[in-house]
Amino acid sequence: MNTPPRLIPVDLLQHQQALRQCTLCPQMIRPVITGDPVLSPVMSIGQAPGIHEAKVMRPFGWTAGKTLFKWFEGIGLDEEAFRQRVYMSAVCRSLPHPSGLSTWPRTEPGKTLLQDALQAMAAHPAWQRLLETERRE
């Protein structure tokens, strides 16, 4: 079923355009990667785009994204549904991070902390509303 178009506030579109044109950091690795402007009660905030995200021009588009979306699929939304329903952003828009190399989610205490965080997220009312919307469509 096709999702009806959502009206996106002009200020969000302008903000994303300004981010893509930003030149404040001389060593910045371009281009600035932004997610689609999605109105959502849930927002995913990463550290910064990885070095490969520019190849696919979307956040969480490489190794870390594959892991991230596998986690979210485990609590009800696959990658496509997540990208349509959750606004994705980052603390930094440039200076790549090594999260794809991180062992944190595969070793303790990170492994347990990740499961606890995913369970808390799955039980949150905003996540439940996303799942309900997904089921209706």
Disulfide bonds with the S-S distance in Angstrom:
none
